[in-house]
Amino acid sequence: MKIEENIVNKKKKLTSSKLLFNRELSWLEFNDRVLREAMCPDVPLLERLKFLSIVSSNLDEFYMIRVAGLKQARTAGVRKKGPAGFTPAAQLVRITARVGQMVADQTRALSELVGELEKHGIHVLHPDQYTDAQERFLEEYFTRNVQPALSPMAMDILDPKPLLPHLRLHLAVLLEPTDQPESEPRFAVVPIPPSLPRFVTLPAGEGLHLVRVEDIVSRHAARLFPGHGVSATAVFRITRDSDVAVDDDESGDLLESLAQAVRERSRRNVVRLELSAGANRSPRKFLMNLFSVKTADVFEIDGMMDLRDLMPLTSRPGLESLRYEDWPAQPARDLYESEDMFASLRDHDVLLFHPYESFDPVIELVRAAASDPGVLAIKQTLYRTTGDSPIVAALVQAARNGKQVTVLVELKARFDEARNITWARALEDAGCDVIYGIAGLKTHAKMLLVVRREEYGVRRYLHLSTGNYNDKTARLYSDIGLMTTDRELTADAAAFFNLLTGYSQPVGWSKLTIAPTGLRQRILDLIEREIQSSTKTQPGLIIAKVNSLEDPELCRALYLASRAGVKIQLNVRGICRLRPVVEGVSENIEVISIIDRYLEHARIFYFRNGGHEEVYLSSADWMTRNLDKRLETLFPVTAPALRKRLVGILRTFFQDNVKARRLTSDGVWESVTRKGKGLRAQEVFYREAVETAQAAQHNRLTFQPLKKARKKKSEK
């Protein structure tokens, strides 16, 4: 892409809006890459369904937060252009067009998948495909199982109108009184309870035959309105503005304030209406008036709505051949045959690469600390966890065992507020000291600190990670954790918890870098140092793996490094505002993205530093919110073997020619050209984990010393 000379040299600060992609449109391109996996013939069929479900869930959250925020700004009359040069209104126009195309592609992909599934005996039937026997079965099923759960509502006469929940299916029904044929049509809505299964299995001789519950309700809608004729039905679904903020500076009871905010979401404005394609004009007009939405907010769905409900189908038993082969997590290479977690960590630092390596060592560290008589205290941050979290259970047990347990539960983790409130109260009831972070900031750092009294004094054991303490997502997300007893890092971690629990001010950290006080500047300094150490014979090199690159200042710093001859390789899963391969600006910047069976979630940073290589892990992405509005951590990996391993992981991603896509200067994500044998990074990581575990097992069996057998007493 040729950028005009005046743009490139504008104050030599690279401030032109044309050098940055729009944040929201870049996110939509990420979701499109997920959609491409659903359309890839090399991906197993049920995995493709899973990707379709993820696309749907992603779009829901995008409308609930990002689009809702833009609509609020437009309503408030905001006309200021963002860093990419668009006003909120202009962004909404472009978003509507892009999402419309995405929904059409998604619908087409599902139709193709349904056709492919039929070849394997899995049939999702339309009403016009029912046999007489199936019609009779569904009529009885409706009478016994569906109708008792339904609550039809006459929307045109009820005042005030019932509050319809969002992200749920509803059936709009156009009624005509049979005894008053000349009267005005009436409108009713039938909420479809989420307690009903989305797919009903039909009795069939061979294969699996499924019917969607909304089709059953629509087919028998007339039975819900005696004395009326049903002239039209339409399935619909609404999405509400869920961008509810809590002012924790002013909130006296943060738990109650968050609970109230969660409740308020059910009353917020509708920002999207999904409606059956070809719906009768009367129900469409009625719904648009009911929810005060405009044409741009309405998306007609020519097929199944709310593809999140495809997810349970992907795990049905007996369909293993239509899924990825199982990749069970392997033992951690740095803890193989470890029988004493504390002894192992005293001996060496440990790197955990999930989900290729098991998350169990993290759980075992907390469990060991809970029961070990020498452990004095456990301190941990919890951002998102599971409903039956073994880590929470271990923390509860530790408190009951008399340990000093301090837990930061981040209540403001979006859409996990209710779950986190529940666990915060459970931890408090068990005797843990529960804190909710620092006012005005989310605590996104992932940190676990164990304080233990030992023979030669008190020692600290530390786990830092790029991912949450969630044992379920640890099987699905690719993350990296570091376990260490490094004195400087553990002292920094202790100071960090003091910052959270008291009136402490940020201290002079030894190895840990903290946002929002120093992380931004630290990264800028590392980039500047790379510029200064770069020469023609040994150019600088930066390799970074992040979920999102959104911050304009960091983008400009990378542009300056590129201009100075520094080679930059960026592995960005989601949003990327930086425009690579622009002449005079970013010729030396390469950007790839990998979407595969595991969600890439780790943040890894490498700096050549004139040959004195440094590698860092972080909880933070290169986004303004992470750098300025959250408590985050950046920490070095100093053990040579672990540092070498991380560099190898980074380089493997850039060798991927199966799942990797490369960003062009005009914003298109192109498949990486395959040269020779295909290399899929995630498969390489798993095979390496398996081979390492097998080699360790083989060595143990090969070199295990033989013991002389003892004679039995009868032989003496």
Stockholm file with secondary structure:
# STOCKHOLM 1.0

chainA/1-716         MKIEENIVNKKKKLTSSKLLFNRELSWLEFNDRVLREAMCPDVPLLERLKFLSIVSSNLDEFYMIRVAGLKQARTAGVRKKGPAGFTPAAQLVRITARVGQMVADQTRALSELVGELEKHGIHVLHPDQYTDAQERFLEEYFTRNVQPALSPMAMDILDPKPLLPHLRLHLAVLLEPTDQPESEPRFAVVPIPPSLPRFVTLPAGEGLHLVRVEDIVSRHAARLFPGHGVSATAVFRITRDSDVAVDDDESGDLLESLAQAVRERSRRNVVRLELSAGANRSPRKFLMNLFSVKTADVFEIDGMMDLRDLMPLTSRPGLESLRYEDWPAQPARDLYESEDMFASLRDHDVLLFHPYESFDPVIELVRAAASDPGVLAIKQTLYRTTGDSPIVAALVQAARNGKQVTVLVELKARFDEARNITWARALEDAGCDVIYGIAGLKTHAKMLLVVRREEYGVRRYLHLSTGNYNDKTARLYSDIGLMTTDRELTADAAAFFNLLTGYSQPVGWSKLTIAPTGLRQRILDLIEREIQSSTKTQPGLIIAKVNSLEDPELCRALYLASRAGVKIQLNVRGICRLRPVVEGVSENIEVISIIDRYLEHARIFYFRNGGHEEVYLSSADWMTRNLDKRLETLFPVTAPALRKRLVGILRTFFQDNVKARRLTSDGVWESVTRKGKGLRAQEVFYREAVETAQAAQHNRLTFQPLKKARKKKSEK
#=GR chainA/1-716 SS CCCCHHHHTGGGTTCCGGGBCCHHHHHHHHHHHHHHHHTCTTSCHHHHHHHHHHHHHHHHHIIIIIIHHHHHHHHTTCCCCCTTSCCHHHHHHHHHHHHHHHHHHHHHHHHHHHHHHHTTTEEECCGGGCCHHHHHHHHHHIIIIIGGGCCCBCTTTCSSCCCCCTTSCEEEEEEEESSCTTSCCEEEEEECCTTSCSEEEECCSSSEEEEEHHHHHHHTGGGGSTTEEEEEEEEEEEEECCCCCCCTTTCSCHHHHHHHHHHHGGGSCEEEEEEETTCCHHHHHHHHHHHTCCGGGEEEESSCSCGGGGGGGGGCTTCGGGSCCCCCCBCCGGGTTCSCHHHHHHHCCEEEEETTBCSHHHHHHHHHHHHCTTEEEEEEEESSCCTTCHHHHHHHHHHHTTCEEEEEECTTSTTCHHHHHHHHHHHHHHTCEEECCCTTCEECCCEEEEEEEETTEEEEEEEEESSCSCTTGGGTEEEEEEEECCHHHHHHHHHHHHHHHSSCCCCCCSSCEEETTTHHHHHHHHHHHHHHHCCSSSCCEEEEEESCBCCHHHHHHHHHHHHTTCEEEEEESSCBCBCCSCTTTTTTEEEEEECCSSEECCCEEEECGGGCCEEEEESCCBSHHHHHSEEEEEEECCCHHHHHHHHHHHHHHTTCCSSEEEECTTSCEEECCCCSSCCCHHHHHHHHHHHHHHHHHHHHHHHCCCCCCCCCGGGC
#=GC SS_cons         CCCCHHHHTGGGTTCCGGGBCCHHHHHHHHHHHHHHHHTCTTSCHHHHHHHHHHHHHHHHHIIIIIIHHHHHHHHTTCCCCCTTSCCHHHHHHHHHHHHHHHHHHHHHHHHHHHHHHHTTTEEECCGGGCCHHHHHHHHHHIIIIIGGGCCCBCTTTCSSCCCCCTTSCEEEEEEEESSCTTSCCEEEEEECCTTSCSEEEECCSSSEEEEEHHHHHHHTGGGGSTTEEEEEEEEEEEEECCCCCCCTTTCSCHHHHHHHHHHHGGGSCEEEEEEETTCCHHHHHHHHHHHTCCGGGEEEESSCSCGGGGGGGGGCTTCGGGSCCCCCCBCCGGGTTCSCHHHHHHHCCEEEEETTBCSHHHHHHHHHHHHCTTEEEEEEEESSCCTTCHHHHHHHHHHHTTCEEEEEECTTSTTCHHHHHHHHHHHHHHTCEEECCCTTCEECCCEEEEEEEETTEEEEEEEEESSCSCTTGGGTEEEEEEEECCHHHHHHHHHHHHHHHSSCCCCCCSSCEEETTTHHHHHHHHHHHHHHHCCSSSCCEEEEEESCBCCHHHHHHHHHHHHTTCEEEEEESSCBCBCCSCTTTTTTEEEEEECCSSEECCCEEEECGGGCCEEEEESCCBSHHHHHSEEEEEEECCCHHHHHHHHHHHHHHTTCCSSEEEECTTSCEEECCCCSSCCCHHHHHHHHHHHHHHHHHHHHHHHCCCCCCCCCGGGC
//
